[in-house]
Amino acid sequence: MHVGNYLGLVHGSEERLVDALSKVAEHHQDEPDIYETCQLLAAWSRKHLGHLKPLVQKYKENKNSEPENLENALFHGPRQGSLALLRDLHDLWLLANEVQLCWTVLEQAAQALRDDELERVCQECGNETKRQLAFFLMRIKQAAPQTLVVA
């Protein structure tokens, strides 16, 4: 059984998302909604990490470096300005999609295993991750026109 592989992947991906959200919040404090919203979304991902603990005890966890590699590929240090915010939101969206895909894969495994607890956690965390993605996309759509068109 390979459930532990995806538990490790979602664990690492959620940790990377918390880290990235915290960094983006700090780097873009001048944006009215970014700091507070990124802190809130990071708290959701921290809560997801707490939900993983009993599942890791049950299925074990295989850690790997893929989540860290993804974060390193996306974020290259602090960026400043409106284009920087747009790029950071874009990177957060990509990272959150990795998290969402992990929850989806694990939910499918939960259904195959008939593990109601795993399925409940995947649905709850997956739904909150969808809300994170919706915020990123909404904010990207808001920032893109002015950032890309106004010199």
N, C-alpha and C positions, 0 to 999 in steps of 0.2 A: 504494500500500500504506500502511496506517495503523498498522502494528505499533508504530512510534515514538511514536504518541499514547499507547498503553497502557503502553509502557515508561516514558514520562515520568510517567504517572499512578501506576503502581505504585512508581516511584522516589520521587516526592514523598510518596506515602501511607506508604511504609515509613519515610521520614525523619520524617514527622509522628508516626508511631507510636512511634519511638525517643524523640523529644522528649517525647511525652505520657507514656510509661512512666517516663522519668527523672523528670519532674515529679511524677507520682503517687507514685513511690517516695520522693522527698524529703519530700513533704507528709504522708505517712502512715507515717513511720518507726516510730511507736509500735505499729503493727499487726505482729505477729510474722512473718507470711509475706509481707507486701506488698513491703517493701523488697527482699529477696533475690529474690523471684520476678519482680518487675518488672525488676530488673537483668538477670536471666537472659533474660527474654523480649525485652528491648531488645537484648541481645547476638545473639539469633537474627535479629532484624530487621537489625542491622548486617551480619551475615553475608549475608543476602539481598541487601543493597545491593552487596556485593562480587561476588555471582553475576551481577549485572546488567551489570557493566562490559564483558565481552566481547560481550554481546548488544546493548548500546548501540553498540559499535564496528561491529557487523555491520548493525544496522537503523537506527541513529541514534535520537535521542530528541527528542520535542517536549515541552518543559516547559510546564506551565500552573499556574494559581493555585488550581485546585480543591482539592487536598489541604490547602493552607494555609487556604483558606476554610472547609473542613470542620472543621479543628482549632479555628479561631477561633470557629466557631459552637458547638462543643461545650464547650470549656474556657474558663472566664472567670476565670482566676486561682486562687490557692490557696484551697482549701476546708478547713474543719476539722470534725472530729466524725464520728459514725457515718453520718449522712445524707450528708455530704460524700464519705465513702469509697464509699458505695453509688452516688452520682451519678457519681463519677470512674470506678468500675468499669463502670457503664453506658456512659459516654462512650468508654472504652477498647474495649468490646465493639463499639460502633457503628463506630469507626475501624478496628478490625481486620476487621470485615466488609467494609469498603471495600477493604482490602488483599486479602482472600480473593477477592472478586469480580474484582479485577484479575488475579490469578493464574489464575483459572478462564477468563476471557476470553482471556488470552494462551495458555493451554494449548490452547484450541480453535483458535487461529490457528496454533500450532505443529503441530498435527495436520494442518491444511489445507496448510501449507507443507512438511510432512514433514521438519521440523527437529527431529531427535532431541535435540540439546543444549538448545534452547529448551523442549522438552517436559519433559525431565528436570529442568531448573531450576524450571519451573512446578510440577511435581509435588512436588519436594522442599520448595520454599518454601511451597507451598500446604498441604502436610501439617503443617509446623511452625506455620503460621498457624492451622490448625484446632486444634492443641494450645493455642495462645494463647487462642483463643476458648473452648475447653473450660474453661480455668482461670478466665477472667473469669466465665463463666456459673456455674460451681461456686461461686465466691466470692460472686457476687451472690446466689445461692440461700442461701448460708450467712448472709450479712449481712442480707438483707431482713426476715426475721421479727422479729428483735430491734429493728432500726432503725425499722421502721414501726409496730410494735405497742407496744413498751415506751416509755413517756414519759420 
